[in-house]
Amino acid sequence: MAKKKIKYVCQECGTESAKWIGKCPSCGKWNTLVEEEISTAEIKNPRALTTAFETPRRIAEVDMEELPRFMTGSGELDRVLGGGLIPGSIILIAGDPGVGKSSLTLAVCANVARGGKRVLYVTGEESSRQIRMRAERLNALADELFICAENNFERIIQHVEKVEPELLIVDSIQTIYKSDIESAPGSVSQVRECSAGLMRLAKSSAVTTFIIGHVTKDGSLAGPRVLEHIVDTVLFFEGERNADFRVLRAIKNRFGATSEIGLFEMRDTGLVDVPDASKLFLPERADDIGSVIVPTVEGTRPLLVEVQALVAPTPFMPPRRTSDSVDIKRIQLLLAVLEKRLHLSIGSCDVYVKTAGGIKIDEPATDLPIAIALASSFANRKLLPQCVIFGEVGLSGEVRAVSKARQRVEESIRMGFTNIVLPKKNFAEVSKLSSAMKANLFPVESLRDAIRIAMPREKD
């Protein structure tokens, strides 16, 4: 009897080793190498993962016909995808359990099927009856929508050949396995091989494919990094389970921009598009201490978000710096600027920063509003009423210009804000808007000037 050939594969990054070692040399994780048997297909053809060969030709001879797109029925999803689905593309959707991945894809299946296209939904986690129950709740029943509960990759391919769908959903990739691979479903080898097989299927038969993936406890995509390289688009769902809204963000897109986001609201009938996002993140509020409205821009979409800061003295050292929606390094930098340039003794205080709704913001234009929110809470002074603030803060306390100032100002005025604090170098770009829409623009050059304007002293 021939001796089995084995290898050791890192379950975090997919690195292979001929022998077991405690620490992965690639990702640096400890005790992540797991023994796996080398499949017969790998021994006979180590290049089995590559796609079919084609004859090299001059680049000018490649057809330039525009790739046809078809709509998903969700305006927010179409925006993130770059204008709809492209035949033969393969899309990975990842997110925490219960965030709405299956609900969104099932609704997309129904919309596409109602448009006359044949759709196959393959689930490896639930039964067909469970999918039918969800479809009833989401009003996602359609004649051209086929469902199948299957884990075996070879049988999934047979179902695809029989149904001949134009859209295929695989929920989830961590539950699918190939019979000729000895490792368990969800292992690096299984995920890599099954994903590569789905990629070859999508490209050869022009079947648009959605793959649903799990995430680890630290929020990263489970499985090997090669999974993200194989697919055309990677979408991440963000949002708390207890919150009503969800953010769909593209981190890779071969057919569109990666800066766009889609916003959804979770209801009893599933995920609903939120076209007017600013109203979602601006609940009924009164001007308060430590609360600032920030006009951020995600892709081409301006979005008004409320940033709240709490600065409180503490006898414990070192003081705490806590935020789940803003990069903590950005907060530490702004605290250092406030203490060094404005002489605010804020270093010995606990600092807490959050955004209304928990949406994550990470762009230079949020520096100035966060700094002013911190100063307002520390000094216990109210801000200018009906005021929005944006701008980048340098280490010397200067306020620098930011991109897309016009979109930020237009959205702020549309939402009824009459006072806008902005960098002086952006003033010329938006000065005409204030007179046309009756708003007060306050251009500033330094953080000190911005605080003086945004936090006026109360008259006796």
LINMOSUL-V677363 format. One record per run of one state. SS is the DSSP state (~ for helix, > for strand, _ for the rest). FROM is the first residue (numbers start at 1). LEN is the number of residues. If there is no record, write none. Layout:
BEGIN
ss:SS from:FROM len:LEN
ss:SS from:FROM len:LEN
END
This chain:
BEGIN
ss:_ from:1 len:5
ss:> from:6 len:5
ss:_ from:11 len:5
ss:> from:16 len:2
ss:_ from:18 len:5
ss:> from:23 len:1
ss:_ from:24 len:6
ss:> from:30 len:1
ss:_ from:31 len:2
ss:> from:33 len:5
ss:_ from:38 len:2
ss:~ from:40 len:5
ss:_ from:45 len:14
ss:~ from:59 len:3
ss:_ from:62 len:7
ss:> from:69 len:2
ss:_ from:71 len:4
ss:~ from:75 len:7
ss:_ from:82 len:3
ss:> from:85 len:2
ss:_ from:87 len:3
ss:> from:90 len:5
ss:_ from:95 len:6
ss:~ from:101 len:14
ss:_ from:115 len:4
ss:> from:119 len:5
ss:_ from:124 len:4
ss:~ from:128 len:11
ss:_ from:139 len:6
ss:> from:145 len:5
ss:_ from:150 len:2
ss:> from:152 len:1
ss:~ from:153 len:11
ss:_ from:164 len:3
ss:> from:167 len:5
ss:_ from:172 len:1
ss:~ from:173 len:3
ss:_ from:176 len:1
ss:> from:177 len:1
ss:_ from:178 len:10
ss:~ from:188 len:18
ss:_ from:206 len:2
ss:> from:208 len:6
ss:_ from:214 len:1
ss:> from:215 len:1
ss:_ from:216 len:5
ss:> from:221 len:1
ss:_ from:222 len:4
ss:~ from:226 len:5
ss:_ from:231 len:2
ss:> from:233 len:6
ss:_ from:239 len:6
ss:> from:245 len:9
ss:_ from:254 len:7
ss:> from:261 len:7
ss:_ from:268 len:2
ss:> from:270 len:4
ss:_ from:274 len:3
ss:~ from:277 len:5
ss:_ from:282 len:9
ss:> from:291 len:8
ss:_ from:299 len:2
ss:> from:301 len:13
ss:_ from:314 len:7
ss:> from:321 len:3
ss:_ from:324 len:4
ss:~ from:328 len:14
ss:_ from:342 len:7
ss:> from:349 len:7
ss:~ from:356 len:3
ss:_ from:359 len:7
ss:~ from:366 len:14
ss:_ from:380 len:7
ss:> from:387 len:3
ss:_ from:390 len:2
ss:> from:392 len:2
ss:_ from:394 len:4
ss:> from:398 len:3
ss:_ from:401 len:4
ss:~ from:405 len:10
ss:_ from:415 len:4
ss:> from:419 len:5
ss:~ from:424 len:14
ss:_ from:438 len:2
ss:> from:440 len:5
ss:_ from:445 len:1
ss:> from:446 len:1
ss:~ from:447 len:8
ss:_ from:455 len:6
END
